Amino acid sequence: MGDVNDRTTENAMDTAAAARDATYWAKAVTRLNVSEVPKGAINLNVTGKQLAGPIQGFGKMWQKTYQVRLPRERVSATDLIATWKQRFPDFWPEGNLFYGPLTGIAPGEVALLNMTLPGGMTLSTGVMVLYADEESFTLMTPQGHMFAGWITFSATERDGETVAQAQVLMRASDPIFELGLTLGGHRQEDLFWSHTLREVAAHFGEAADVDTQVVCVDKRRQWSRWSNVWHSSAIRSAGYMLGAPIRGARDLARRGRTPD
């Protein structure tokens, strides 16, 4: 009888743990949807797109890990993640905008990104919150993003320190983005996340050095995915910018036809 009770209790605990964990994961979606576009944001390459992980990408697969260490007495892991979620865009380099939902970083929420690229072009893309709990959160990219993959932001406590980390697992989405990464894009991405981690540390009063580790997990390029270029946010964003004068002229014409 005791064995039966033990198994019943164990099964109940497993069920409760599974239900709790399920609240941290986004529900399965077929295509992304942005319920409300914040003022100033460009929703050009997100709505209607599918999510794209490293399996769906084109280029070599990379795992990049960026870490900073802070004294444990400065901040706990849970407090650091709570702050990181709340002020996520504040830690980014200037000129790159993250339009998060009003509900904040929570499983299943979709955020719009307007990124500044070399040459002054604004790249319109986005991310979905795949997972979020008290000590980590993961963002996943849609079709057409610079890379196909996800980024996990986490904090752990060990040896009297709180370690803040951003870890990227990615492939360039298409041949154009793969070329761009090869010609300096990887370095720009490293600078982006190093800046972010330094700003997180600075928020808690620490001038921390960023430890960066880059590993090529798979050197193969997936040529069967070359057609991902059809969804390229770079091409679509460039077309949108080039069409700005035409849209402006149309707006002026409409206003001119509007009766006083």
C-alpha positions as CSV (number, residue, x, y, z in Angstrom):
1,M,0.0,0.0,0.0
2,G,2.9,2.3,0.8
3,D,4.4,1.8,-2.6
4,V,1.1,2.7,-4.3
5,N,0.8,5.9,-2.2
6,D,4.4,6.8,-3.0
7,R,3.8,6.3,-6.8
8,T,0.6,8.3,-6.6
9,T,2.3,11.2,-4.8
10,E,5.2,11.1,-7.3
11,N,2.9,11.1,-10.3
12,A,1.0,14.1,-8.8
13,M,4.2,16.0,-8.3
14,D,5.4,15.2,-11.8
15,T,2.0,16.5,-13.2
16,A,2.2,19.7,-11.1
17,A,5.8,20.3,-12.3
18,A,4.8,19.7,-15.9
19,A,1.9,22.1,-15.6
20,R,4.1,24.7,-14.0
21,D,6.8,24.4,-16.7
22,A,4.1,24.7,-19.4
23,T,3.3,28.2,-18.2
24,Y,6.9,29.2,-19.1
25,W,6.7,28.0,-22.7
26,A,5.0,29.8,-25.6
27,K,2.1,27.9,-27.1
28,A,2.6,26.5,-30.6
29,V,1.9,29.0,-33.4
30,T,1.7,28.5,-37.1
31,R,2.3,32.1,-38.0
32,L,3.2,35.2,-36.0
33,N,0.8,38.0,-35.3
34,V,1.4,41.5,-33.9
35,S,-1.8,42.6,-32.1
36,E,-0.8,46.2,-31.8
37,V,2.0,48.1,-33.6
38,P,3.5,50.8,-31.3
39,K,3.9,54.3,-32.6
40,G,7.2,54.6,-34.6
41,A,7.6,50.9,-35.2
42,I,7.6,49.3,-38.6
43,N,5.8,45.9,-38.9
44,L,7.2,44.9,-42.2
45,N,8.6,41.4,-41.8
46,V,6.8,39.8,-38.8
47,T,3.1,39.4,-39.2
48,G,2.3,36.2,-41.1
49,K,5.8,34.8,-40.8
50,Q,6.7,31.4,-39.4
51,L,9.4,30.9,-36.7
52,A,12.8,29.8,-37.9
53,G,15.3,27.9,-35.8
54,P,18.8,26.9,-36.7
55,I,17.5,23.8,-38.6
56,Q,15.7,26.2,-41.0
57,G,18.7,28.4,-41.6
58,F,21.2,28.5,-44.5
59,G,24.7,29.3,-43.2
60,K,27.1,27.7,-40.8
61,M,25.8,27.0,-37.3
62,W,27.3,29.1,-34.5
63,Q,27.0,29.1,-30.8
64,K,28.0,32.4,-29.2
65,T,28.2,32.9,-25.5
66,Y,28.7,36.3,-23.8
67,Q,29.1,36.6,-20.0
68,V,29.7,39.1,-17.3
69,R,30.2,38.4,-13.6
70,L,28.9,40.6,-10.8
71,P,29.3,40.3,-7.0
72,R,26.4,38.3,-5.5
73,E,25.8,41.0,-3.0
74,R,25.1,43.5,-5.8
75,V,22.2,41.5,-7.3
76,S,20.7,38.0,-7.2
77,A,20.1,36.0,-10.4
78,T,16.3,36.5,-10.2
79,D,16.5,40.2,-9.6
80,L,18.9,40.6,-12.5
81,I,16.6,38.8,-14.9
82,A,13.6,40.7,-13.6
83,T,15.5,44.0,-14.4
84,W,16.7,42.7,-17.7
85,K,13.2,41.8,-18.8
86,Q,11.8,45.2,-17.6
87,R,14.5,47.3,-19.2
88,F,15.6,45.0,-22.1
89,P,15.8,47.7,-24.8
90,D,17.6,50.2,-22.5
91,F,20.8,48.1,-22.6
92,W,21.0,47.9,-26.4
93,P,23.4,50.1,-28.5
94,E,21.9,53.4,-29.6
95,G,19.9,53.4,-32.8
96,N,18.5,49.9,-32.3
97,L,14.9,49.8,-31.1
98,F,12.9,47.0,-29.4
99,Y,9.2,47.5,-29.4
100,G,8.0,45.1,-26.8
101,P,4.4,44.3,-25.9
102,L,2.6,46.2,-23.1
103,T,2.5,42.9,-21.2
104,G,6.3,42.7,-21.2
105,I,8.5,39.8,-21.9
106,A,6.2,36.8,-21.5
107,P,5.8,33.5,-23.3
108,G,4.2,33.8,-26.7
109,E,4.5,37.6,-26.9
110,V,5.9,39.1,-30.2
111,A,8.2,42.2,-30.3
112,L,9.1,44.3,-33.3
113,L,12.7,45.3,-33.9
114,N,14.0,48.2,-35.9
115,M,17.8,47.7,-36.3
116,T,20.3,50.2,-37.7
117,L,22.7,48.6,-40.2
118,P,25.9,50.0,-41.7
119,G,25.0,52.7,-44.3
120,G,22.1,54.0,-42.2
121,M,19.5,51.4,-43.4
122,T,16.8,50.5,-40.9
123,L,16.1,46.8,-40.8
124,S,12.6,45.8,-39.8
125,T,12.2,42.4,-38.1
126,G,11.0,40.9,-34.8
127,V,11.2,38.1,-32.3
128,M,8.9,35.9,-30.3
129,V,9.3,35.1,-26.6
130,L,9.7,31.3,-26.7
131,Y,10.4,30.8,-23.0
132,A,10.5,32.9,-19.9
133,D,10.8,32.1,-16.2
134,E,12.4,33.8,-13.1
135,E,16.0,33.1,-14.2
136,S,16.0,33.1,-18.0
137,F,14.1,34.0,-21.2
138,T,14.6,32.9,-24.8
139,L,13.7,34.9,-28.0
140,M,13.2,33.1,-31.3
141,T,13.5,34.6,-34.8
142,P,11.0,34.7,-37.6
143,Q,11.6,33.9,-41.3
144,G,13.6,36.6,-42.9
145,H,15.5,37.7,-39.8
146,M,19.3,38.1,-40.1
147,F,19.7,34.7,-38.6
148,A,17.6,31.7,-37.9
149,G,17.9,30.7,-34.3
150,W,17.3,31.8,-30.7
151,I,18.9,33.8,-28.0
152,T,18.7,32.8,-24.3
153,F,19.4,35.4,-21.6
154,S,20.0,33.9,-18.2
155,A,21.6,34.5,-14.8
156,T,23.1,32.0,-12.3
157,E,24.8,32.2,-9.0
158,R,28.0,30.5,-8.3
159,D,31.2,31.0,-6.2
160,G,29.8,34.3,-4.7
161,E,29.0,35.8,-8.1
162,T,26.0,36.3,-10.2
163,V,26.8,35.5,-13.9
164,A,24.7,37.2,-16.5
165,Q,24.8,35.5,-19.9
166,A,23.5,35.8,-23.4
167,Q,23.8,32.7,-25.6
168,V,23.0,32.6,-29.3
169,L,22.5,29.5,-31.4
170,M,22.1,30.5,-35.0
171,R,22.6,30.1,-38.7
172,A,22.5,33.0,-41.2
173,S,19.0,32.9,-42.7
174,D,20.0,33.0,-46.4
175,P,23.1,33.4,-48.7
176,I,23.0,37.2,-48.5
177,F,23.0,37.3,-44.8
178,E,25.7,34.6,-44.7
179,L,27.9,36.8,-46.9
180,G,27.2,39.8,-44.7
181,L,28.2,37.9,-41.5
182,T,31.4,36.7,-43.2
183,L,32.3,40.3,-44.2
184,G,32.0,41.8,-40.7
185,G,28.5,40.9,-39.5
186,H,29.8,38.4,-36.9
187,R,32.0,41.1,-35.4
188,Q,29.1,43.6,-35.3
189,E,27.0,41.1,-33.5
190,D,29.7,40.4,-31.0
191,L,30.0,44.1,-30.4
192,F,26.2,44.4,-30.0
193,W,25.9,41.7,-27.3
194,S,29.2,42.8,-25.5
195,H,27.7,46.3,-25.3
196,T,24.5,44.9,-23.9
197,L,26.2,42.8,-21.2
198,R,28.4,45.7,-20.2
199,E,25.3,47.9,-19.8
200,V,23.6,45.3,-17.7
201,A,26.6,45.2,-15.4
202,A,26.8,49.0,-15.3
203,H,23.2,49.2,-14.3
204,F,24.2,47.4,-11.1
205,G,27.3,49.6,-10.6
206,E,29.9,47.2,-12.0
207,A,32.4,47.9,-14.8
208,A,32.7,44.3,-15.9
209,D,34.7,42.7,-18.8
210,V,32.7,40.5,-21.1
211,D,33.9,37.0,-21.7
212,T,33.1,35.9,-25.3
213,Q,33.2,32.3,-26.6
214,V,32.4,31.5,-30.2
215,V,32.1,27.9,-31.5
216,C,31.3,26.8,-35.0
217,V,28.9,23.9,-34.3
218,D,28.4,22.9,-37.9
219,K,30.6,24.2,-40.8
220,R,28.2,23.0,-43.5
221,R,25.9,25.4,-45.4
222,Q,22.4,24.2,-46.1
223,W,22.1,24.9,-49.8
224,S,18.6,23.5,-49.8
225,R,17.6,26.6,-47.8
226,W,18.9,29.1,-50.4
227,S,15.4,30.1,-51.2
228,N,15.0,31.7,-47.7
229,V,16.2,34.8,-49.5
230,W,12.6,35.3,-50.6
231,H,11.8,36.3,-47.0
232,S,14.9,38.5,-46.5
233,S,14.1,41.3,-44.2
234,A,17.1,43.2,-45.6
235,I,15.6,43.2,-49.2
236,R,12.1,44.0,-48.0
237,S,13.3,46.7,-45.7
238,A,15.4,48.3,-48.4
239,G,12.4,48.2,-50.8
240,Y,10.3,49.9,-48.1
241,M,12.9,52.7,-47.6
242,L,13.2,53.2,-51.4
243,G,9.4,53.5,-51.6
244,A,9.3,56.2,-48.9
245,P,9.2,59.2,-51.5
246,I,6.3,57.5,-53.3
247,R,4.3,57.0,-50.2
248,G,5.0,60.5,-49.1
249,A,3.7,61.9,-52.5
250,R,0.6,59.7,-52.2
251,D,-0.1,61.1,-48.7
252,L,0.3,64.6,-49.9
253,A,-2.1,63.9,-52.9
254,R,-4.7,62.4,-50.5
255,R,-4.5,65.4,-48.2
256,G,-4.8,67.7,-51.2
257,R,-8.0,66.0,-52.3
258,T,-9.5,66.2,-48.8
259,P,-12.2,68.9,-48.6
260,D,-11.6,71.7,-46.0
